[in-house]
Amino acid sequence: MARLARDKSLGYFDEELDGLISLINSHPLMYTTSCCSGRVSLVKVLGGWTKSNARVVGKWHGEVKVEELTKHVKKDLGEGFSLWLLLQPPIIHVACKDLSTAQMLVSKARNSGFKETGIFTVKSSHIMVDIKSSEKMGVPIVLDGEAILSMEKAVKLCEHLNALLKNLKLKIRRLEEALKQENSLK
């Protein structure tokens, strides 16, 4: 909880998750260990894609504006770099004290649209649940310094990304509502 408070004070915490994370952390048998509400990242790559060759140059948890995207494209043309636009789904890691709590959480998350949710670690002290949605996308928009995305297509791509992000945020709200109903039954 101290780390969560620190992340909130530093602006690292995704505010869209505040209600859901608070609800999970208020449950006596669960707590979160890490989370992200889903985002679009723009990654600049020189040569092969390795950690040392890739650098995030843009990141959006909310609406992606065409102007923000195209400014990066214009800046990196002709330099031999590639730019990749990535959509990453929400991810929430939750430690559960017992199997029945973990199973309930997996069921609620999957029914809320987080289809890639599952138990991924079992230890004597807790069971880790990975809550994740299936929406992912990776699109090159500049390859080796050459733009492969027209302005017209950039507008369509941003509209598509923004629709996907909106859908991801709806799933977060659905899961929050499902867990509120679960808590009201106890």
N, C-alpha and C positions, 0 to 999 in steps of 0.2 A: 504493500500500500504506500510505503514511503516513496518508492520509485514512481508510482503513478502520480502522486502529488508533485514530485519533482518534474516529471515530464509535462504535467499540466502547467506548472509555473514557467517552464522554459518554452512553451508553445509547441512541444513535440507531439502532444496528444491530439488525436483526431476528434474534434468536438462532436462530430456526427455519431460517435460511439458512446458518448457520455452516459446516456440513459441506459443503454444495454449493459455497458461495463459496470455501472453502479448497481444494476439489478443483479448481475451475476455475482459480483463481489459482496453483495448483502446476503447472499444465500450461505447458510452455515456449512455447506458441504462442497462449495466451489469457490475458486478464485482465478482471476486471469493472470497470465504471465507475460503476454505480449499481444499487441493488436494493431491492425491497420484497417481503415474503413474502405479500402480500395482506392486505386489511384491510376493516373496516366502519367507515365514517365517518358521523357525524351532523352535517349542515350546516344552519346557521341562515341564512335568507335574508330580507332585507327588500326587497320590490319585485321587480324583475327580477333574474335570476341573472347578476350580473357579479362580477368578482373583488373589487371594492370593497364589494359588498352581501352577500357570502357569507362566513361564518366557521365554521370547524370547531369544534364544541362538544363532540364526543365522538369517540374513536378507539379501535378494538379490533383487535388482531392475533390475539387468541384469542377464547374464548367470550364472547358477548354475553349479558348477564344482563338479564332483563325489568325488574328494578328500576332498573338503570342507565339504561335507555332511557326508562322512564316518568317518571323524575324530571325529565328534560329536557322532556318533553311537558307535564307539569304546570306547570313553571316558565314556559313560553312561551305558555300559553293566553291569549287575549284581547289580546295585545300587537301583533297585526297581522303577526307574523313567520310564516314557513313553515319547517318542519323537514323535511329530506330525509334518508332513510337510504340510504346508498350502499354497495354491495359492489364492491370493486375487486380484480381478480385480481393474483397475483404478477407482478412485472415485473423482469426482470434484463437489464441491458445488458452485453454482452460484446464486447470488441475482440479480433478474431482476426487473426493475422499473415498468413494466406493463405486463399485460397478453399476449399481442401479441408478445412481445419480448420473454417471457418464452415459449410460444407455438412454436415460430420459433426455439429456441434453442433445445427444446425437439425433434422436428421433425428432425433437422439436426443431432443430436446425435444418435437418433434411426436409421436413414438412414445410419449412419457411422458404425453401428454395436453395439452401446451401447443400447441393447434391454431392460435393466432394468431402463432406464431413465424416470423420471417423475417429476411432481410438487409435493413437499412434505410439503410445508408450505406456507400459504398465510397470509400476514400481510398488514396493511394499508400502510406501507413504502416500502414493496418489496414482491416479490414472489420468493421462493427458489426452485431451480431446482437441482435435484440430478442426475448427469450423472454417470451411472455405467453400466458395462458390466456383462454378465451372467456367465462368466467363473470363476468357483470356484473349489477348490479341497482341501480335507483334508484326509491325508493318515497317518496312524500310521506306524512308521518304527521300533520303539522299544516299546514293551508293558511290563510293570512291570519288566524292566531290561533285557528282552529277545529280541534279534534282530529277527524281522520277515521279514527282507528284505535282500536278498543275494546280494553280490557284483554285480553279473550279472543283477539282477533286479534293483539295484541302478543306473546302467548305463542307462537302459531303462527308468527309472523314470525321471532321469535328462534330457534325450533327449526329453521326453514328456513335461516336465515343461518348458524347453527352447523354444520348439515350441509354446507352449501356450503363453509365455511371448512375443515372437516375434510377434504373432498375435495381442496381446493387444497393442503393440507399433504401429502396422500398423493402428489400429483403431484410435489411437490418431492422427496420421498423416492425416487420412481421414477426421476426424472431423475438424482439423485445415484447411485443404484445402476447405472444405464445408463452413466454416465461412469466409474464405478469399473471396470466390466467393460471398457470401451474402453481405459482406462489399463493394465489388467492384460494386455491383448493385445500391448502394445508392449514 
